[in-house]
Amino acid sequence: MFDRGFLNLGTWRRVPVRLHWTAPLGAALFGGLRWAPVVWVAFFVLVLAHELGHAYLVRRYGHHVMAIDVTGFGGLCRWFGTATTFERAAIAWGGVVAQAVLLIIAGGALLVFGPVRTQLAADLVGTFVYANFWLIVLNLLPFPPFDGKEAWPLARMLFQRWRNERTDTPSPSAPPPSRRASIPGPVPGSQAAPRGAADETNEFAEFLRRVAEAAGEARRNSPPVRPRSR
């Protein structure tokens, strides 16, 4: 259904941004079938922001975006690449994160400027705050065709990664054992030798012992010395 009937609006980083012929119908339904050009434009902005959020993460992970489409039923980010399960889940979150950014901006403006006083402001707030919020909730439903089907497994993967890191990291209360743990401690009342000194002393004593043994062996094997006559 969405293979033909597109109008090319421009490009984003050399990626074509296209508008499907069903988009005006979707905008009209979104606006309650009333004359509301501000709501229609805001609908296009929401859909485009959502798909740009997907596209940004697709490129961030080194894959290729073929097109960004705005349709009457939402949008499509056409891309290809060999993505891991983690990458696909992160890409699925990209759309709702982009919508959340718009929601924060619109909510901040509402707090700064106070209650709306014009129809234009009411349409903007109604679209970028209230409608946007419910679209985020809808997109996060955990079954197709919504993004939540692939997005929610990211939480499980991040939690598993966090658990693995905690398991591999030694506890601060239990320092890693050192090689000195197997060396008997000093006699009470004596001063502990500095690190490495005990090993060096033992090696030197072993060297002296071997020298003494070699000297004794040489004395036993040497012929008796006869006194010289004068």
C-alpha positions as CSV (number, residue, x, y, z in Angstrom):
1,M,0.0,0.0,0.0
2,F,2.9,2.4,0.8
3,D,5.1,1.5,-2.2
4,R,3.8,4.3,-4.4
5,G,2.1,7.7,-4.3
6,F,4.8,9.7,-2.5
7,L,5.7,13.3,-2.8
8,N,9.4,14.0,-2.1
9,L,9.6,16.8,0.4
10,G,13.4,17.0,0.6
11,T,16.3,15.1,2.1
12,W,17.8,14.6,5.5
13,R,21.5,13.7,5.4
14,R,21.0,12.5,1.8
15,V,18.0,10.4,2.8
16,P,14.7,11.3,1.0
17,V,11.8,12.5,3.1
18,R,8.5,11.7,1.5
19,L,4.8,12.4,2.0
20,H,2.2,9.8,1.1
21,W,-1.1,10.8,-0.4
22,T,-2.9,9.4,2.7
23,A,-1.2,11.8,5.0
24,P,-3.7,14.7,4.6
25,L,-6.5,12.2,5.4
26,G,-4.7,11.1,8.5
27,A,-4.2,14.7,9.5
28,A,-7.8,15.5,9.0
29,L,-8.9,12.6,11.2
30,F,-6.3,13.6,13.8
31,G,-7.8,17.1,13.9
32,G,-11.3,15.8,14.4
33,L,-12.5,16.6,10.8
34,R,-12.5,20.3,11.5
35,W,-10.6,23.2,9.9
36,A,-7.4,23.2,12.0
37,P,-4.3,23.8,9.8
38,V,-2.2,24.2,12.9
39,V,-3.2,20.7,14.1
40,W,-2.5,19.3,10.7
41,V,1.0,20.7,10.6
42,A,1.6,19.6,14.1
43,F,0.6,16.1,13.1
44,F,3.2,16.0,10.3
45,V,5.8,17.3,12.8
46,L,5.0,14.6,15.3
47,V,5.2,11.8,12.7
48,L,8.4,13.2,11.2
49,A,10.1,13.6,14.5
50,H,9.2,10.0,15.4
51,E,10.7,8.6,12.3
52,L,13.8,10.9,12.5
53,G,14.4,9.4,16.0
54,H,14.5,5.9,14.4
55,A,16.6,7.1,11.6
56,Y,19.2,8.8,13.8
57,L,19.8,5.6,15.8
58,V,19.9,3.5,12.6
59,R,22.8,5.6,11.4
60,R,24.3,5.8,14.9
61,Y,24.7,2.0,14.8
62,G,26.2,2.0,11.3
63,H,23.2,0.9,9.3
64,H,21.6,2.5,6.2
65,V,18.4,4.5,6.0
66,M,16.7,4.3,2.6
67,A,13.8,6.7,3.2
68,I,11.6,8.4,5.8
69,D,7.9,8.4,4.9
70,V,5.0,10.3,6.5
71,T,1.7,8.5,5.9
72,G,-1.9,8.9,7.1
73,F,-1.4,6.0,9.5
74,G,1.8,7.3,11.0
75,G,5.2,6.9,9.4
76,L,7.9,4.6,8.2
77,C,11.6,4.6,8.5
78,R,12.9,2.3,5.8
79,W,16.4,1.0,6.6
80,F,18.5,-2.1,6.2
81,G,21.5,-3.6,8.0
82,T,22.5,-6.6,10.1
83,A,21.4,-5.3,13.5
84,T,21.7,-7.1,16.8
85,T,18.7,-7.7,19.1
86,F,20.0,-4.9,21.3
87,E,20.4,-2.5,18.4
88,R,16.9,-3.2,17.1
89,A,15.5,-2.6,20.6
90,A,17.4,0.7,20.9
91,I,16.2,1.8,17.4
92,A,12.6,1.0,18.4
93,W,13.0,3.4,21.3
94,G,14.3,6.2,19.1
95,G,10.8,7.3,17.9
96,V,9.2,7.7,21.3
97,V,12.3,9.4,22.7
98,A,12.1,12.0,19.9
99,Q,8.4,12.5,20.8
100,A,9.3,12.8,24.5
101,V,11.7,15.6,23.6
102,L,8.9,17.5,21.9
103,L,6.7,16.8,24.9
104,I,9.2,18.2,27.3
105,I,9.8,21.3,25.2
106,A,6.0,21.9,24.9
107,G,5.4,21.3,28.5
108,G,8.2,23.7,29.5
109,A,6.8,26.4,27.3
110,L,3.4,25.9,28.9
111,L,4.9,26.3,32.3
112,V,6.8,29.4,31.3
113,F,4.0,31.2,29.4
114,G,1.1,30.1,31.5
115,P,-2.4,29.0,30.4
116,V,-3.3,29.3,26.7
117,R,-5.3,32.3,25.6
118,T,-5.7,31.8,21.9
119,Q,-7.0,29.0,19.7
120,L,-3.6,28.6,18.0
121,A,-1.9,28.1,21.4
122,A,-4.6,25.6,22.4
123,D,-4.1,23.6,19.2
124,L,-0.3,23.5,19.7
125,V,-0.6,22.5,23.4
126,G,-3.4,19.9,22.6
127,T,-1.2,18.3,19.9
128,F,2.4,18.5,21.3
129,V,1.4,17.8,25.0
130,Y,-1.8,15.8,25.4
131,A,-2.1,14.0,22.0
132,N,1.7,13.5,21.9
133,F,1.6,11.9,25.4
134,W,-1.1,9.4,24.4
135,L,0.6,8.6,21.1
136,I,3.8,7.7,23.1
137,V,1.7,5.4,25.3
138,L,0.1,3.9,22.2
139,N,3.4,3.3,20.5
140,L,4.8,1.5,23.5
141,L,2.1,-1.2,23.5
142,P,4.0,-4.5,23.6
143,F,2.6,-6.1,20.4
144,P,2.9,-5.4,16.7
145,P,2.6,-3.1,14.8
146,F,3.7,-0.8,17.7
147,D,7.3,-0.1,18.6
148,G,6.8,-1.6,22.1
149,K,7.1,-5.1,20.6
150,E,10.8,-4.5,20.0
151,A,11.4,-1.7,22.4
152,W,10.6,-3.3,25.8
153,P,13.2,-6.1,25.6
154,L,15.8,-3.4,25.9
155,A,14.9,-3.0,29.6
156,R,15.5,-6.7,30.2
157,M,18.8,-6.7,28.4
158,L,20.1,-3.6,30.3
159,F,19.0,-5.2,33.6
160,Q,20.9,-8.4,32.7
161,R,24.0,-6.4,31.7
162,W,23.8,-4.5,35.0
163,R,23.5,-7.8,37.0
164,N,26.5,-9.3,35.1
165,E,28.6,-6.3,35.8
166,R,27.7,-6.4,39.5
167,T,28.6,-10.1,39.6
168,D,31.9,-9.7,37.9
169,T,32.9,-6.7,40.1
170,P,34.5,-7.6,43.5
171,S,32.7,-6.3,46.6
172,P,34.4,-3.3,48.3
173,S,34.1,-5.1,51.6
174,A,36.0,-8.1,50.4
175,P,39.3,-7.0,48.8
176,P,41.0,-9.5,46.4
177,P,43.4,-11.9,48.0
178,S,47.1,-11.1,47.6
179,R,50.0,-13.5,47.2
180,R,51.1,-12.7,50.8
181,A,48.0,-14.3,52.2
182,S,49.7,-17.7,52.1
183,I,52.9,-16.5,53.8
184,P,52.9,-17.1,57.6
185,G,52.7,-13.8,59.5
186,P,55.6,-12.5,61.6
187,V,56.3,-13.8,65.0
188,P,54.5,-11.7,67.6
189,G,56.7,-8.9,68.8
190,S,58.9,-8.9,65.7
191,Q,58.8,-6.4,62.8
192,A,57.2,-7.6,59.5
193,A,59.6,-7.7,56.6
194,P,58.9,-5.4,53.7
195,R,57.2,-6.8,50.6
196,G,59.6,-9.1,48.7
197,A,62.3,-9.1,51.4
198,A,61.3,-12.5,52.7
199,D,61.5,-14.0,49.2
200,E,64.9,-12.5,48.6
201,T,66.3,-13.8,52.0
202,N,65.1,-17.3,51.3
203,E,66.6,-17.3,47.8
204,F,70.0,-16.1,49.2
205,A,69.9,-18.8,52.0
206,E,69.2,-21.4,49.4
207,F,72.1,-20.2,47.3
208,L,74.5,-20.4,50.3
209,R,73.2,-23.9,51.1
210,R,73.9,-25.1,47.6
211,V,77.4,-23.5,47.6
212,A,78.2,-25.3,50.9
213,E,76.9,-28.6,49.5
214,A,79.0,-28.2,46.4
215,A,82.1,-27.4,48.5
216,G,81.6,-30.4,50.7
217,E,81.1,-32.7,47.7
218,A,84.3,-31.3,46.2
219,R,86.3,-32.0,49.4
220,R,85.0,-35.6,49.5
221,N,85.9,-36.3,45.9
222,S,89.4,-34.7,45.9
223,P,92.5,-36.9,46.4
224,P,94.3,-36.7,49.7
225,V,97.1,-34.1,49.9
226,R,100.5,-35.6,50.8
227,P,103.0,-33.6,52.7
228,R,105.9,-32.5,50.6
229,S,109.4,-33.6,51.7
230,R,112.1,-31.1,52.3
